[in-house]
Amino acid sequence: LREEESGLAAFLEDLAASAGVTVQAESLARFEPVTFDARIVSLVEEVAGAAGLSCRRITSGAGHDAQMIARIAPSAMIFVPSRGGISHNPAEFTAAGELVAGANILLGVAARLAAD
């Protein structure tokens, strides 16, 4: 991310110089990445697999509550597919069935953790 930010800054600097304008950019927030709890992540994969659902590990660049919680408690995130891959946008839409599947994975993981 820092590499991309540097590239963007250089691009804006060149663009401003060629257009004879000034560009000012400001970072409003930065949260350091976290690693989620390996056991919970594995449970998410196991529960999804047992339900016949595909899953994959992804990196999220957006800020989420779990990113803050992970600093003090074991955490993970479950993402469900949105139409066209659009998220954090007014055009985001996720079908009810996908939401139910995600909720059922959460329920299964919580039940497994509670049983331990």
N, CA, C and O atoms as a GROMACS GRO file, in nm:
protein
  464
    1LEU      N    1   0.083  -0.118   0.000
    1LEU     CA    2   0.000   0.000   0.000
    1LEU      C    3   0.088   0.126   0.000
    1LEU      O    4   0.061   0.222  -0.072
    2ARG      N    5   0.192   0.123   0.081
    2ARG     CA    6   0.281   0.239   0.085
    2ARG      C    7   0.347   0.262  -0.051
    2ARG      O    8   0.366   0.376  -0.094
    3GLU      N    9   0.381   0.153  -0.118
    3GLU     CA   10   0.441   0.163  -0.251
    3GLU      C   11   0.344   0.229  -0.349
    3GLU      O   12   0.383   0.316  -0.428
    4GLU      N   13   0.218   0.188  -0.343
    4GLU     CA   14   0.116   0.246  -0.431
    4GLU      C   15   0.092   0.393  -0.398
    4GLU      O   16   0.073   0.475  -0.488
    5GLU      N   17   0.093   0.426  -0.270
    5GLU     CA   18   0.078   0.566  -0.229
    5GLU      C   19   0.192   0.651  -0.284
    5GLU      O   20   0.169   0.763  -0.331
    6SER      N   21   0.313   0.598  -0.279
    6SER     CA   22   0.429   0.670  -0.333
    6SER      C   23   0.415   0.690  -0.483
    6SER      O   24   0.445   0.797  -0.536
    7GLY      N   25   0.369   0.586  -0.551
    7GLY     CA   26   0.347   0.595  -0.695
    7GLY      C   27   0.241   0.698  -0.730
    7GLY      O   28   0.257   0.774  -0.826
    8LEU      N   29   0.134   0.702  -0.653
    8LEU     CA   30   0.028   0.800  -0.676
    8LEU      C   31   0.080   0.941  -0.652
    8LEU      O   32   0.050   1.032  -0.728
    9ALA      N   33   0.158   0.960  -0.546
    9ALA     CA   34   0.214   1.092  -0.515
    9ALA      C   35   0.303   1.140  -0.629
    9ALA      O   36   0.297   1.256  -0.668
   10ALA      N   37   0.387   1.051  -0.683
   10ALA     CA   38   0.474   1.087  -0.794
   10ALA      C   39   0.392   1.122  -0.918
   10ALA      O   40   0.423   1.219  -0.988
   11PHE      N   41   0.289   1.044  -0.945
   11PHE     CA   42   0.202   1.071  -1.060
   11PHE      C   43   0.136   1.208  -1.046
   11PHE      O   44   0.135   1.286  -1.141
   12LEU      N   45   0.082   1.238  -0.927
   12LEU     CA   46   0.016   1.366  -0.905
   12LEU      C   47   0.114   1.483  -0.917
   12LEU      O   48   0.080   1.589  -0.968
   13GLU      N   49   0.235   1.462  -0.869
   13GLU     CA   50   0.339   1.565  -0.879
   13GLU      C   51   0.371   1.594  -1.026
   13GLU      O   52   0.379   1.711  -1.066
   14ASP      N   53   0.388   1.489  -1.106
   14ASP     CA   54   0.414   1.506  -1.249
   14ASP      C   55   0.296   1.572  -1.319
   14ASP      O   56   0.315   1.661  -1.402
   15LEU      N   57   0.177   1.529  -1.286
   15LEU     CA   58   0.056   1.584  -1.346
   15LEU      C   59   0.043   1.732  -1.314
   15LEU      O   60   0.012   1.814  -1.401
   16ALA      N   61   0.066   1.767  -1.188
   16ALA     CA   62   0.057   1.906  -1.147
   16ALA      C   63   0.161   1.992  -1.220
   16ALA      O   64   0.130   2.102  -1.265
   17ALA      N   65   0.283   1.940  -1.232
   17ALA     CA   66   0.388   2.015  -1.300
   17ALA      C   67   0.354   2.037  -1.447
   17ALA      O   68   0.375   2.146  -1.500
   18SER      N   69   0.302   1.934  -1.513
   18SER     CA   70   0.269   1.948  -1.656
   18SER      C   71   0.147   2.036  -1.679
   18SER      O   72   0.135   2.096  -1.786
   19ALA      N   73   0.057   2.044  -1.582
   19ALA     CA   74  -0.064   2.124  -1.598
   19ALA      C   75  -0.048   2.263  -1.536
   19ALA      O   76  -0.136   2.348  -1.551
   20GLY      N   77   0.062   2.286  -1.468
   20GLY     CA   78   0.085   2.416  -1.406
   20GLY      C   79  -0.009   2.445  -1.290
   20GLY      O   80  -0.049   2.559  -1.268
   21VAL      N   81  -0.043   2.341  -1.218
   21VAL     CA   82  -0.132   2.357  -1.102
   21VAL      C   83  -0.065   2.297  -0.979
   21VAL      O   84   0.040   2.234  -0.987
   22THR      N   85  -0.128   2.319  -0.867
   22THR     CA   86  -0.080   2.261  -0.742
   22THR      C   87  -0.178   2.152  -0.698
   22THR      O   88  -0.299   2.172  -0.702
   23VAL      N   89  -0.125   2.040  -0.658
   23VAL     CA   90  -0.207   1.931  -0.607
   23VAL      C   91  -0.166   1.908  -0.462
   23VAL      O   92  -0.048   1.897  -0.430
   24GLN      N   93  -0.266   1.902  -0.376
   24GLN     CA   94  -0.239   1.876  -0.234
   24GLN      C   95  -0.316   1.751  -0.193
   24GLN      O   96  -0.436   1.742  -0.214
   25ALA      N   97  -0.246   1.656  -0.134
   25ALA     CA   98  -0.310   1.532  -0.088
   25ALA      C   99  -0.278   1.515   0.060
   25ALA      O  100  -0.171   1.552   0.108
   26GLU      N  101  -0.373   1.458   0.130
   26GLU     CA  102  -0.357   1.439   0.273
   26GLU      C  103  -0.412   1.302   0.312
   26GLU      O  104  -0.521   1.264   0.271
   27SER      N  105  -0.336   1.230   0.390
   27SER     CA  106  -0.382   1.102   0.442
   27SER      C  107  -0.467   1.129   0.566
   27SER      O  108  -0.419   1.189   0.662
   28LEU      N  109  -0.591   1.084   0.563
   28LEU     CA  110  -0.683   1.111   0.673
   28LEU      C  111  -0.670   1.008   0.785
   28LEU      O  112  -0.695   1.040   0.902
   29ALA      N  113  -0.634   0.888   0.751
   29ALA     CA  114  -0.622   0.784   0.853
   29ALA      C  115  -0.532   0.673   0.801
   29ALA      O  116  -0.525   0.647   0.681
   30ARG      N  117  -0.463   0.609   0.893
   30ARG     CA  118  -0.382   0.493   0.857
   30ARG      C  119  -0.389   0.396   0.973
   30ARG      O  120  -0.360   0.430   1.087
   31PHE      N  121  -0.427   0.275   0.941
   31PHE     CA  122  -0.430   0.170   1.040
   31PHE      C  123  -0.336   0.061   0.993
   31PHE      O  124  -0.343   0.016   0.879
   32GLU      N  125  -0.249   0.020   1.080
   32GLU     CA  126  -0.155  -0.084   1.044
   32GLU      C  127  -0.229  -0.216   1.025
   32GLU      O  128  -0.328  -0.243   1.094
   33PRO      N  129  -0.182  -0.298   0.931
   33PRO     CA  130  -0.248  -0.428   0.908
   33PRO      C  131  -0.238  -0.518   1.031
   33PRO      O  132  -0.147  -0.504   1.113
   34VAL      N  133  -0.332  -0.608   1.041
   34VAL     CA  134  -0.331  -0.706   1.150
   34VAL      C  135  -0.338  -0.846   1.089
   34VAL      O  136  -0.385  -0.864   0.977
   35THR      N  137  -0.291  -0.943   1.165
   35THR     CA  138  -0.305  -1.083   1.127
   35THR      C  139  -0.415  -1.141   1.214
   35THR      O  140  -0.411  -1.131   1.336
   36PHE      N  141  -0.513  -1.202   1.149
   36PHE     CA  142  -0.624  -1.259   1.224
   36PHE      C  143  -0.584  -1.392   1.287
   36PHE      O  144  -0.486  -1.455   1.246
   37ASP      N  145  -0.661  -1.432   1.384
   37ASP     CA  146  -0.635  -1.554   1.460
   37ASP      C  147  -0.639  -1.676   1.368
   37ASP      O  148  -0.740  -1.703   1.304
   38ALA      N  149  -0.528  -1.749   1.361
   38ALA     CA  150  -0.516  -1.863   1.269
   38ALA      C  151  -0.621  -1.969   1.297
   38ALA      O  152  -0.675  -2.029   1.204
   39ARG      N  153  -0.651  -1.993   1.423
   39ARG     CA  154  -0.750  -2.096   1.457
   39ARG      C  155  -0.888  -2.057   1.407
   39ARG      O  156  -0.960  -2.139   1.350
   40ILE      N  157  -0.927  -1.932   1.428
   40ILE     CA  158  -1.060  -1.888   1.384
   40ILE      C  159  -1.067  -1.888   1.232
   40ILE      O  160  -1.168  -1.929   1.175
   41VAL      N  161  -0.962  -1.843   1.166
   41VAL     CA  162  -0.960  -1.845   1.019
   41VAL      C  163  -0.976  -1.988   0.969
   41VAL      O  164  -1.052  -2.012   0.875
   42SER      N  165  -0.907  -2.082   1.030
   42SER     CA  166  -0.920  -2.223   0.991
   42SER      C  167  -1.061  -2.275   1.015
   42SER      O  168  -1.115  -2.350   0.934
   43LEU      N  169  -1.121  -2.234   1.126
   43LEU     CA  170  -1.259  -2.275   1.154
   43LEU      C  171  -1.356  -2.221   1.049
   43LEU      O  172  -1.447  -2.291   1.006
   44VAL      N  173  -1.336  -2.097   1.008
   44VAL     CA  174  -1.420  -2.040   0.902
   44VAL      C  175  -1.410  -2.127   0.777
   44VAL      O  176  -1.512  -2.160   0.716
   45GLU      N  177  -1.289  -2.165   0.739
   45GLU     CA  178  -1.269  -2.249   0.621
   45GLU      C  179  -1.334  -2.386   0.640
   45GLU      O  180  -1.398  -2.437   0.548
   46GLU      N  181  -1.318  -2.446   0.757
   46GLU     CA  182  -1.376  -2.578   0.783
   46GLU      C  183  -1.528  -2.574   0.777
   46GLU      O  184  -1.591  -2.659   0.714
   47VAL      N  185  -1.588  -2.475   0.842
   47VAL     CA  186  -1.734  -2.465   0.845
   47VAL      C  187  -1.788  -2.437   0.705
   47VAL      O  188  -1.889  -2.495   0.665
   48ALA      N  189  -1.722  -2.351   0.630
   48ALA     CA  190  -1.766  -2.323   0.493
   48ALA      C  191  -1.755  -2.449   0.408
   48ALA      O  192  -1.847  -2.481   0.332
   49GLY      N  193  -1.644  -2.519   0.420
   49GLY     CA  194  -1.626  -2.642   0.343
   49GLY      C  195  -1.730  -2.747   0.376
   49GLY      O  196  -1.782  -2.815   0.287
   50ALA      N  197  -1.760  -2.762   0.505
   50ALA     CA  198  -1.861  -2.860   0.548
   50ALA      C  199  -1.999  -2.825   0.494
   50ALA      O  200  -2.083  -2.913   0.475
   51ALA      N  201  -2.022  -2.696   0.468
   51ALA     CA  202  -2.151  -2.653   0.412
   51ALA      C  203  -2.151  -2.657   0.260
   51ALA      O  204  -2.249  -2.620   0.196
   52GLY      N  205  -2.040  -2.704   0.202
   52GLY     CA  206  -2.030  -2.712   0.056
   52GLY      C  207  -2.006  -2.577  -0.010
   52GLY      O  208  -2.033  -2.560  -0.129
   53LEU      N  209  -1.955  -2.482   0.066
   53LEU     CA  210  -1.929  -2.348   0.013
   53LEU      C  211  -1.781  -2.332  -0.017
   53LEU      O  212  -1.696  -2.383   0.056
   54SER      N  213  -1.752  -2.262  -0.123
   54SER     CA  214  -1.612  -2.234  -0.154
   54SER      C  215  -1.567  -2.113  -0.072
   54SER      O  216  -1.648  -2.029  -0.032
   55CYS      N  217  -1.439  -2.107  -0.047
   55CYS     CA  218  -1.386  -1.991   0.025
   55CYS      C  219  -1.240  -1.973  -0.014
   55CYS      O  220  -1.175  -2.064  -0.066
   56ARG      N  221  -1.191  -1.855   0.013
   56ARG     CA  222  -1.050  -1.826  -0.008
   56ARG      C  223  -1.009  -1.715   0.087
   56ARG      O  224  -1.092  -1.635   0.131
   57ARG      N  225  -0.883  -1.713   0.117
   57ARG     CA  226  -0.831  -1.608   0.205
   57ARG      C  227  -0.804  -1.485   0.119
   57ARG      O  228  -0.747  -1.494   0.011
   58ILE      N  229  -0.845  -1.370   0.170
   58ILE     CA  230  -0.821  -1.245   0.100
   58ILE      C  231  -0.766  -1.142   0.198
   58ILE      O  232  -0.780  -1.155   0.319
   59THR      N  233  -0.704  -1.041   0.143
   59THR     CA  234  -0.658  -0.928   0.221
   59THR      C  235  -0.755  -0.814   0.199
   59THR      O  236  -0.790  -0.783   0.085
   60SER      N  237  -0.798  -0.753   0.305
   60SER     CA  238  -0.890  -0.640   0.295
   60SER      C  239  -0.815  -0.511   0.323
   60SER      O  240  -0.744  -0.499   0.423
   61GLY      N  241  -0.832  -0.416   0.235
   61GLY     CA  242  -0.770  -0.285   0.256
   61GLY      C  243  -0.859  -0.189   0.329
   61GLY      O  244  -0.814  -0.082   0.373
   62ALA      N  245  -0.984  -0.224   0.344
   62ALA     CA  246  -1.078  -0.134   0.412
   62ALA      C  247  -1.065  -0.150   0.563
   62ALA      O  248  -1.026  -0.256   0.612
   63GLY      N  249  -1.097  -0.046   0.634
   63GLY     CA  250  -1.096  -0.053   0.780
   63GLY      C  251  -1.222  -0.123   0.829
   63GLY      O  252  -1.332  -0.092   0.783
   64HIS      N  253  -1.208  -0.216   0.918
   64HIS     CA  254  -1.321  -0.289   0.974
   64HIS      C  255  -1.306  -0.295   1.126
   64HIS      O  256  -1.195  -0.285   1.178
   65ASP      N  257  -1.418  -0.310   1.196
   65ASP     CA  258  -1.412  -0.322   1.341
   65ASP      C  259  -1.319  -0.436   1.383
   65ASP      O  260  -1.246  -0.424   1.481
   66ALA      N  261  -1.322  -0.545   1.308
   66ALA     CA  262  -1.240  -0.661   1.343
   66ALA      C  263  -1.091  -0.625   1.343
   66ALA      O  264  -1.012  -0.686   1.415
   67GLN      N  265  -1.054  -0.528   1.262
   67GLN     CA  266  -0.914  -0.484   1.258
   67GLN      C  267  -0.874  -0.423   1.392
   67GLN      O  268  -0.760  -0.438   1.436
   68MET      N  269  -0.966  -0.356   1.456
   68MET     CA  270  -0.937  -0.297   1.587
   68MET      C  271  -0.946  -0.403   1.697
   68MET      O  272  -0.862  -0.407   1.787
   69ILE      N  273  -1.047  -0.488   1.689
   69ILE     CA  274  -1.068  -0.592   1.790
   69ILE      C  275  -0.951  -0.690   1.790
   69ILE      O  276  -0.912  -0.740   1.896
   70ALA      N  277  -0.894  -0.719   1.672
   70ALA     CA  278  -0.785  -0.817   1.662
   70ALA      C  279  -0.664  -0.778   1.745
   70ALA      O  280  -0.581  -0.863   1.777
   71ARG      N  281  -0.654  -0.653   1.780
   71ARG     CA  282  -0.541  -0.608   1.863
   71ARG      C  283  -0.556  -0.652   2.009
   71ARG      O  284  -0.459  -0.656   2.084
   72ILE      N  285  -0.681  -0.686   2.048
   72ILE     CA  286  -0.704  -0.721   2.189
   72ILE      C  287  -0.771  -0.857   2.208
   72ILE      O  288  -0.776  -0.908   2.320
   73ALA      N  289  -0.823  -0.917   2.100
   73ALA     CA  290  -0.893  -1.045   2.113
   73ALA      C  291  -0.883  -1.123   1.983
   73ALA      O  292  -0.870  -1.063   1.876
   74PRO      N  293  -0.888  -1.257   1.990
   74PRO     CA  294  -0.885  -1.338   1.868
   74PRO      C  295  -1.001  -1.299   1.776
   74PRO      O  296  -1.116  -1.290   1.819
   75SER      N  297  -0.970  -1.276   1.650
   75SER     CA  298  -1.070  -1.227   1.554
   75SER      C  299  -1.044  -1.282   1.416
   75SER      O  300  -0.935  -1.330   1.385
   76ALA      N  301  -1.147  -1.274   1.333
   76ALA     CA  302  -1.137  -1.306   1.190
   76ALA      C  303  -1.255  -1.237   1.122
   76ALA      O  304  -1.341  -1.181   1.189
   77MET      N  305  -1.257  -1.242   0.992
   77MET     CA  306  -1.369  -1.184   0.917
   77MET      C  307  -1.421  -1.286   0.817
   77MET      O  308  -1.347  -1.370   0.766
   78ILE      N  309  -1.550  -1.277   0.791
   78ILE     CA  310  -1.615  -1.360   0.690
   78ILE      C  311  -1.671  -1.264   0.586
   78ILE      O  312  -1.753  -1.178   0.618
   79PHE      N  313  -1.627  -1.278   0.463
   79PHE     CA  314  -1.678  -1.196   0.354
   79PHE      C  315  -1.775  -1.278   0.272
   79PHE      O  316  -1.754  -1.398   0.252
   80VAL      N  317  -1.880  -1.216   0.224
   80VAL     CA  318  -1.973  -1.281   0.132
   80VAL      C  319  -1.966  -1.206  -0.001
   80VAL      O  320  -1.941  -1.086  -0.003
   81PRO      N  321  -1.988  -1.277  -0.112
   81PRO     CA  322  -1.975  -1.212  -0.242
   81PRO      C  323  -2.084  -1.109  -0.269
   81PRO      O  324  -2.202  -1.132  -0.240
   82SER      N  325  -2.043  -0.997  -0.323
   82SER     CA  326  -2.137  -0.894  -0.366
   82SER      C  327  -2.135  -0.888  -0.519
   82SER      O  328  -2.034  -0.916  -0.583
   83ARG      N  329  -2.248  -0.850  -0.575
   83ARG     CA  330  -2.261  -0.845  -0.721
   83ARG      C  331  -2.152  -0.756  -0.780
   83ARG      O  332  -2.132  -0.642  -0.739
   84GLY      N  333  -2.081  -0.812  -0.877
   84GLY     CA  334  -1.976  -0.738  -0.946
   84GLY      C  335  -1.853  -0.710  -0.861
   84GLY      O  336  -1.764  -0.636  -0.902
   85GLY      N  337  -1.848  -0.770  -0.742
   85GLY     CA  338  -1.734  -0.748  -0.655
   85GLY      C  339  -1.731  -0.609  -0.592
   85GLY      O  340  -1.630  -0.568  -0.535
   86ILE      N  341  -1.840  -0.536  -0.604
   86ILE     CA  342  -1.847  -0.398  -0.553
   86ILE      C  343  -1.881  -0.399  -0.404
   86ILE      O  344  -1.980  -0.460  -0.362
   87SER      N  345  -1.798  -0.331  -0.325
   87SER     CA  346  -1.828  -0.318  -0.182
   87SER      C  347  -1.792  -0.178  -0.136
   87SER      O  348  -1.719  -0.106  -0.204
   88HIS      N  349  -1.843  -0.141  -0.020
   88HIS     CA  350  -1.819  -0.008   0.036
   88HIS      C  351  -1.857   0.100  -0.064
   88HIS      O  352  -1.784   0.198  -0.084
   89ASN      N  353  -1.972   0.082  -0.126
   89ASN     CA  354  -2.019   0.171  -0.233
   89ASN      C  355  -2.170   0.162  -0.238
   89ASN      O  356  -2.225   0.055  -0.211
   90PRO      N  357  -2.240   0.270  -0.270
   90PRO     CA  358  -2.387   0.263  -0.278
   90PRO      C  359  -2.438   0.158  -0.376
   90PRO      O  360  -2.551   0.111  -0.363
   91ALA      N  361  -2.356   0.120  -0.474
   91ALA     CA  362  -2.398   0.018  -0.572
   91ALA      C  363  -2.381  -0.124  -0.520
   91ALA      O  364  -2.416  -0.219  -0.590
   92GLU      N  365  -2.329  -0.140  -0.399
   92GLU     CA  366  -2.309  -0.274  -0.344
   92GLU      C  367  -2.443  -0.345  -0.328
   92GLU      O  368  -2.540  -0.287  -0.278
   93PHE      N  369  -2.446  -0.472  -0.370
   93PHE     CA  370  -2.564  -0.555  -0.350
   93PHE      C  371  -2.518  -0.698  -0.324
   93PHE      O  372  -2.436  -0.752  -0.398
   94THR      N  373  -2.572  -0.757  -0.220
   94THR     CA  374  -2.544  -0.897  -0.188
   94THR      C  375  -2.677  -0.969  -0.176
   94THR      O  376  -2.766  -0.926  -0.103
   95ALA      N  377  -2.690  -1.079  -0.249
   95ALA     CA  378  -2.815  -1.156  -0.249
   95ALA      C  379  -2.842  -1.213  -0.110
   95ALA      O  380  -2.750  -1.246  -0.035
   96ALA      N  381  -2.970  -1.224  -0.078
   96ALA     CA  382  -3.012  -1.274   0.053
   96ALA      C  383  -2.950  -1.411   0.083
   96ALA      O  384  -2.907  -1.436   0.196
   97GLY      N  385  -2.944  -1.498  -0.017
   97GLY     CA  386  -2.887  -1.631   0.005
   97GLY      C  387  -2.741  -1.626   0.046
   97GLY      O  388  -2.696  -1.706   0.128
   98GLU      N  389  -2.666  -1.532  -0.010
   98GLU     CA  390  -2.524  -1.516   0.027
   98GLU      C  391  -2.513  -1.465   0.171
   98GLU      O  392  -2.424  -1.508   0.246
   99LEU      N  393  -2.602  -1.374   0.209
   99LEU     CA  394  -2.601  -1.322   0.346
   99LEU      C  395  -2.634  -1.432   0.446
   99LEU      O  396  -2.572  -1.442   0.552
  100VAL      N  397  -2.733  -1.515   0.411
  100VAL     CA  398  -2.771  -1.626   0.499
  100VAL      C  399  -2.655  -1.725   0.511
  100VAL      O  400  -2.626  -1.774   0.620
  101ALA      N  401  -2.589  -1.754   0.400
  101ALA     CA  402  -2.475  -1.846   0.404
  101ALA      C  403  -2.365  -1.791   0.495
  101ALA      O  404  -2.308  -1.866   0.574
  102GLY      N  405  -2.336  -1.663   0.483
  102GLY     CA  406  -2.234  -1.602   0.569
  102GLY      C  407  -2.273  -1.607   0.715
  102GLY      O  408  -2.190  -1.634   0.802
  103ALA      N  409  -2.400  -1.580   0.743
  103ALA     CA  410  -2.449  -1.585   0.882
  103ALA      C  411  -2.440  -1.726   0.937
  103ALA      O  412  -2.408  -1.746   1.055
  104ASN      N  413  -2.469  -1.825   0.853
  104ASN     CA  414  -2.460  -1.964   0.898
  104ASN      C  415  -2.315  -2.006   0.925
  104ASN      O  416  -2.289  -2.085   1.016
  105ILE      N  417  -2.222  -1.952   0.847
  105ILE     CA  418  -2.081  -1.980   0.875
  105ILE      C  419  -2.044  -1.919   1.010
  105ILE      O  420  -1.978  -1.984   1.092
  106LEU      N  421  -2.086  -1.796   1.033
  106LEU     CA  422  -2.060  -1.732   1.162
  106LEU      C  423  -2.118  -1.814   1.277
  106LEU      O  424  -2.052  -1.834   1.379
  107LEU      N  425  -2.241  -1.860   1.260
  107LEU     CA  426  -2.305  -1.943   1.363
  107LEU      C  427  -2.225  -2.070   1.388
  107LEU      O  428  -2.202  -2.108   1.503
  108GLY      N  429  -2.183  -2.136   1.280
  108GLY     CA  430  -2.106  -2.260   1.295
  108GLY      C  431  -1.973  -2.238   1.365
  108GLY      O  432  -1.933  -2.318   1.450
  109VAL      N  433  -1.905  -2.129   1.331
  109VAL     CA  434  -1.777  -2.098   1.396
  109VAL      C  435  -1.800  -2.066   1.543
  109VAL      O  436  -1.726  -2.114   1.629
  110ALA      N  437  -1.901  -1.986   1.572
  110ALA     CA  438  -1.930  -1.951   1.713
  110ALA      C  439  -1.965  -2.076   1.794
  110ALA      O  440  -1.922  -2.089   1.909
  111ALA      N  441  -2.041  -2.167   1.734
  111ALA     CA  442  -2.077  -2.291   1.805
  111ALA      C  443  -1.953  -2.375   1.833
  111ALA      O  444  -1.940  -2.431   1.942
  112ARG      N  445  -1.863  -2.384   1.736
  112ARG     CA  446  -1.740  -2.462   1.756
  112ARG      C  447  -1.653  -2.399   1.865
  112ARG      O  448  -1.597  -2.470   1.948
  113LEU      N  449  -1.643  -2.267   1.865
  113LEU     CA  450  -1.562  -2.199   1.967
  113LEU      C  451  -1.624  -2.215   2.105
  113LEU      O  452  -1.553  -2.234   2.204
  114ALA      N  453  -1.757  -2.208   2.112
  114ALA     CA  454  -1.827  -2.222   2.241
  114ALA      C  455  -1.814  -2.363   2.296
  114ALA      O  456  -1.816  -2.382   2.418
  115ALA      N  457  -1.801  -2.462   2.208
  115ALA     CA  458  -1.791  -2.601   2.251
  115ALA      C  459  -1.654  -2.633   2.311
  115ALA      O  460  -1.639  -2.732   2.382
  116ASP      N  461  -1.557  -2.551   2.283
  116ASP     CA  462  -1.421  -2.576   2.334
  116ASP      C  463  -1.405  -2.535   2.477
  116ASP      O  464  -1.296  -2.549   2.534
   0.00000   0.00000   0.00000
